[in-house]
Amino acid sequence: MMECSISILTKNEERNIGSCLEAVYSQKGIGAFEVVLVDSGSTDATVEIARRFPVRIEQIPAEAFHYARTRNFAASLGKGRILLNLAGDAIPASDTWLHKMIANFGDPGVGAVYGRQLPRPGSTMERRDTFDTVYGDQKIVKDPAHRNGLGYRFYHFSSVNSAIRRSVWEATPFPEDLKTFEDLGIAKRILDGGWKIIYEPEAAVLHSHHYTAVQLFKRYFDIGYTLKRLEIWDAPGTRSSMLRDLRKLLRKQLGGIKDSGTCHRVHAAVGQDLAKSAGLLLGLNQRFLPLALKRHLSAYGVYE
């Protein structure tokens, strides 16, 4: 069986897909691998650029895209024993990215691995601080037998930059009843099934978005909804650890006023974090809100 299948989902990624594929095909220290690209209705040059590389390309209509269903479709096309997920705008940060990711599967108890995400140059303070908190430089072994006091981060996982053992994916595919945050759903399935998940900081990619405060509010509304739906919010340590990290972020940002003097950037970051907190709180308590309002507050249309 082929060592690894890398599935990449794209839509209008002409600015990134060339750099992404160049980095993928520059990897060293790894056996045979294949790349499957599933494009959902790009109207730019994404597909034309991808055709310059030895990539299998599948195209689906834009309206057919669904995070979990499309991830499962892409995985089903691969032949590797390890199924790697990569976003079209995530650029591997080194030529050992793939080797560092795959090496963790030498432990037969590991079901999945996810790598570090580094903010792009020019990213907002909110994104840099969030990534510093969630994607640190220390390797983490998430073992369902020993939760290690990780709190909410125990179930954290990202399909932007991750790999899953094929046999584990076949037993626990991405949950298609979730409209978004399918990576959170599959992580819970994997861990609840007794498999370990590894966070590998040396398998890093450059990836970040610029979110407005309103976009972050809506995104975290959906996160709160998902945490509650998957019964993660009530798991041991989830609430206290999330509040602890929020306090750390706010202290760091407020300290930045003295260190850098960039008050406007600090104010923007604090406002964005407050928007995230408000969205999360409402999402956790969405059962008390009218349906029309919930539809308006959701970033990903989870109530449609």
N, C-alpha and C positions, 0 to 999 in steps of 0.2 A: 504494500500500500504506500502511496505517496506520503511523504513526511507531513506536509502542511498544505492546506487550501486557504488562501486569503480572499475573503469576500469584501468588496468595496461597494458601498451604496453612493450614488451620485445623483444630483440634479443641479444643472447650471454651475458646474465647478471648473470652468475653463481656466480660472486664475490659479487653481491649486492642483488639478489632477495630474498635470505634467510633472510637477515637482514631487508629488506623492509617488507616482509610479517610478520615476527615476531613482528615488530613495529606496523603494521596495526592491527594484532589480539590481541595486548596488550592495545588497546584503552579503555578508561573508560568514563562513563557518556553519552553514546550514545545508542540509541535503536538498533533494528535489522538492520544489513547491510549485503551485499553480496560483493564478490570480483570476478570480471571477468578478466581473464588474456588472452590477445591476443598476441600470440608469432608468429613472422614472420621469421621462418626458422632458429631457433637457432641450432648451431652445437655443442654446449657444453652441460653442465648439467642443464641448466636453467629450462627446463620443468620438469625434474626428481626432482629437488629441490622443485619446486612449487607444485608438487603432494603430498608433505608431509603436505600440508595445505588444508583446505576445500575450495578450489578455483575452480571455473569453468574455464576450460582451452579450448581455441579455437586456432587452429593452421592454419596459412595461409602461402602460399609460400612467400619466401623473395621478389620475383619480384612483388608480389601483394601489397606490403606495399606502402601506400600513407598517409602522415600525416593526412590530413583532412578526407579522406575516411575511413581510419582505425579507427580514433577516432569516427566517426559517427557509424561505424559498432559495435565497442565496446559499445557505448552508447545504441544502439538499443537492445543489449542483456540484459541490466539491467532492473530491475523492480522497482527501488527506485524512490521516488518523487524528490530526489536530485541525480544528476549524478556527481560523483567525478572523476577527472582525475589525475592520478599519474604516473610518470615515474618509470620504473623498477629500476633505480639507484638513486632514491630519497628516503631517509630514514626519516620517521617522527621523529622529534627531541624530542617529549614528548608523554606521554600517554593521553594527552588532545588535541592533534592535530586535531582529527576529530570533537570533540565536539566544539572546538573554530571555526572551519570552518563552521559547520552546523548551529550554533546558530545565525548566521547573517541572515538566511532566515526567522527568526521571523518577519522581516520587509517584508510585501507583495510586496513592490516596488523593492526589491533586485532581480536581475536576475542572478547574478553570484558573486562569491567570489574567490579570489586567495590569496595564503599564501606566507609567507616569504621563501626565499631560502638562506641558510647559506653556505658559502664555506667550503669545507672539509679541515681538517688539511693538511698543506703542499701545499695549493693552491697558485697559482701565485699572485703577488701583483696586477696585472691587474684585476684578477677575484675578489679579495677581495675588491678592490676599487670600481669596477663596482657594486658589490652586495651592498656595503655600500650606494651607490648613489641611486640605483633603488629599493632596498628592505630595507628600513629604519625601525626604531622601532616605528613609529607613524602610527596609523590606518588612512586610507584614505577612504572617501566616495566619489565615482565618480558619481555625479548626472548630467545628461544631462541638467538639468535646471540651474545648477550652476557649471561651469567648474573649479572654485577655483584656477585659474592661474596655473594649473598643466602642461601646455604646452604639450610636446610630451608624457609625462607620463600619460596623461588623457586616452589614448587608450592602455596603456601597460597592458598586461595580459599574463599569462603563463599556458599552459596546463601541465606543469611539476607538478604543485601542485595547483589544482583549483577545483571548484565545480560550477555546473550550474543547475538552477531549470529545472526540466524535461519539463514543459510546454514551457519554454523559448527556450530550445534546440529544441523541436519539431517545433517551429515556426521559429527559426533561427539556423539551424545546422551549423557545421563547413563548411566553403565555399570550396567546392571541386574543384573550378577553381583555387585555390591557391595551388602551389606545396609544399610550406613551409610557415612558420609563419601563420599557420591557426588560432593560438590563437589571433593574432593581428586582423585577419579578423573577427572572431566571436565577439571579443570585440567591434569592430566598429558596427557590426550588432545589438548587444544588446543595446549599448548606443544610437544609432540612433533610436532604437525602443522605447526609453523612459524609459528603465530599468536602475536601478543603479547597479554599480559594486563596491564591497568592497575589499579593500586591508586589510587583517587581519594578522598583524605581529606575533600574538601568535600561528598561525597555520603554524609552521615552519618545513622545511625539510632540511636535509643535502644534498646538490647537487651541484656539480661543475665539470667542465671539464678543462683539460689543453689544451689550444689552442696555436698554434704557431702564429707568426705575419702574416704569409701567410694565415693560416686558418681564422684568424680574419678579414683580408682584404676581403677575399671571402665571409665570412658570412655577413659582413656589406655591401658589394656590394648588396647582396640579400635583406638586410633590406632596403637599399635605394630604390631599385626597388619596394619593397612592399609598402613602405610609399608613394611613388609617385603614384603607381597604385591605392591604396585605397583612394587617395586624402587627406591623413593625413598630409603630409608635408606642405600643404598650409593652414591647419587649424590654427586658431589664437594662437600665442605663441609657435608653434612647433619649428620653427627655432631658435628663441632667447633663448628658454629654453635649447635646445640641446647644443648650443654654450656655454651657461653659465655653464652647468654641465661639459663640456669638459674642460673649463678653470679651474674649481675647481679641477678636477682630476689631471691636469698637475701641478697646484700649490702644491697640497698635495704630489704628487710623488717627485717633485723637493725638497720640504721641507724635505723629508725622507732622503736625502743625509746627511743633517746636524744632523738629529735626530738619525739615526741608523748607518750611515757610510757604509751601504750596497749598494755601488754605482752600482755594476753590476746588482742587482735586480731592482733598480730604472731605470737604463738605459733600461733594458729589458721592463719594464712596459711602459715607455715613448714611446719606439719604437712600442710597440703593440697598444697603443692608437693612435699614428700617423697613423699606418696601418689601424685601424678602421675608422679614419676620412677620409683617402684617399679612402677606399672602399666605404664608405657611399656617398661621393661626386660623385664618378663615377657612383654608382648605381642610384643616383638621376638624373643623366644626361645620362643614358644609351642609350637614343634615338639617341644620336649623335655617338654612337660606332657601328662598323660593327658587324654583327651577330656572326661571327666566334670568335671574341674577347670576346663578351658578354658570349658566351658559355664557354669559357676558364676561365673567371673571376668568374662565378657563382659557389658557393659551393654546391648548391642543384639542379643543372640542371634545372633551371626555364625556360631555352630557348630550351630545348630538345623537 
